[in-house]
Amino acid sequence: MAKKGVQKNTQNKAKHTKLLNRKKNKLRKEKEAHKERLKAIVNKAKEQQDKNINLK
Protein backbone atom coordinates (compact mmCIF):
# COMPACT_ATOMS: atom_id res chain seq x y z
CA MET A 1 0.00 0.00 0.00
CA ALA A 2 1.21 3.44 -0.89
CA LYS A 3 1.64 6.03 1.80
CA LYS A 4 -0.74 8.95 1.91
CA GLY A 5 0.24 12.53 2.63
CA VAL A 6 3.55 14.35 2.37
CA GLN A 7 6.66 12.41 1.44
CA LYS A 8 8.86 12.08 4.47
CA ASN A 9 12.46 12.52 3.39
CA THR A 10 12.46 14.69 0.27
CA GLN A 11 12.98 18.03 2.02
CA ASN A 12 16.01 16.82 3.97
CA LYS A 13 17.49 15.26 0.85
CA ALA A 14 16.97 18.49 -1.08
CA LYS A 15 18.65 20.55 1.66
CA HIS A 16 21.53 18.10 1.88
CA THR A 17 22.05 18.15 -1.89
CA LYS A 18 21.94 21.95 -1.89
CA LEU A 19 24.58 22.15 0.84
CA LEU A 20 26.83 19.62 -0.87
CA ASN A 21 26.55 21.52 -4.17
CA ARG A 22 27.49 24.75 -2.37
CA LYS A 23 30.51 23.03 -0.84
CA LYS A 24 31.62 21.59 -4.20
CA ASN A 25 31.23 24.96 -5.92
CA LYS A 26 33.18 26.69 -3.16
CA LEU A 27 36.04 24.20 -3.44
CA ARG A 28 36.03 24.49 -7.23
CA LYS A 29 36.20 28.30 -7.06
CA GLU A 30 39.00 28.20 -4.48
CA LYS A 31 40.96 25.78 -6.66
CA GLU A 32 40.55 28.03 -9.72
CA ALA A 33 41.56 31.11 -7.72
CA HIS A 34 44.65 29.27 -6.46
CA LYS A 35 45.62 28.34 -10.03
CA GLU A 36 45.19 31.95 -11.14
CA ARG A 37 47.41 33.19 -8.29
CA LEU A 38 50.10 30.66 -9.19
CA LYS A 39 49.94 31.67 -12.85
CA ALA A 40 50.33 35.32 -11.87
CA ILE A 41 53.35 34.52 -9.68
CA VAL A 42 54.99 32.44 -12.42
CA ASN A 43 54.40 35.16 -15.02
CA LYS A 44 55.84 37.81 -12.71
CA ALA A 45 58.92 35.66 -12.07
CA LYS A 46 59.40 35.12 -15.82
CA GLU A 47 59.16 38.86 -16.47
CA GLN A 48 61.75 39.56 -13.79
CA GLN A 49 64.08 36.96 -15.28
CA ASP A 50 63.66 38.50 -18.71
CA LYS A 51 64.45 41.95 -17.32
CA ASN A 52 67.55 40.62 -15.56
CA ILE A 53 68.76 38.89 -18.71
CA ASN A 54 68.16 42.00 -20.82
CA LEU A 55 70.04 44.21 -18.35
CA LYS A 56 73.17 42.03 -18.46
Phi, psi and omega per residue, in radians:
M1 nan 2.399 3.137
A2 -1.371 2.603 3.120
K3 -1.346 2.584 3.079
K4 -1.830 2.631 3.077
G5 1.730 -2.802 -3.068
V6 -1.300 2.447 3.069
Q7 -1.183 2.465 -2.946
K8 -1.302 -0.845 -2.889
N9 -1.780 -0.087 -2.961
T10 -1.140 -0.610 -3.124
Q11 -1.185 -0.748 3.128
N12 -1.135 -0.702 3.124
K13 -1.102 -0.723 3.138
A14 -1.113 -0.749 3.133
K15 -1.136 -0.748 -3.130
H16 -1.091 -0.781 3.125
T17 -1.088 -0.738 3.138
K18 -1.059 -0.780 -3.135
L19 -1.158 -0.716 3.121
L20 -1.131 -0.694 3.095
N21 -1.108 -0.702 3.081
R22 -1.049 -0.786 -3.119
K23 -1.088 -0.795 3.140
K24 -1.081 -0.759 3.133
N25 -1.113 -0.701 3.131
K26 -1.094 -0.816 3.135
L27 -1.098 -0.703 3.137
R28 -1.101 -0.766 3.140
K29 -1.145 -0.713 3.121
E30 -1.109 -0.699 3.134
K31 -1.122 -0.763 3.111
E32 -1.119 -0.729 3.129
A33 -1.099 -0.701 3.124
H34 -1.093 -0.764 3.107
K35 -1.063 -0.747 3.141
E36 -1.093 -0.738 3.121
R37 -1.090 -0.759 3.124
L38 -1.096 -0.733 3.108
K39 -1.060 -0.737 3.141
A40 -1.102 -0.731 3.141
I41 -1.132 -0.774 -3.141
V42 -1.102 -0.772 3.120
N43 -1.083 -0.717 3.130
K44 -1.128 -0.722 3.121
A45 -1.118 -0.722 3.113
K46 -1.094 -0.741 3.124
E47 -1.083 -0.733 3.126
Q48 -1.130 -0.693 3.090
Q49 -1.090 -0.775 3.119
D50 -1.062 -0.726 3.126
K51 -1.116 -0.730 3.139
N52 -1.145 -0.690 3.127
I53 -1.173 -0.717 -3.133
N54 -1.186 -0.541 -3.139
L55 -1.283 -0.487 -3.095
K56 -1.336 nan nan
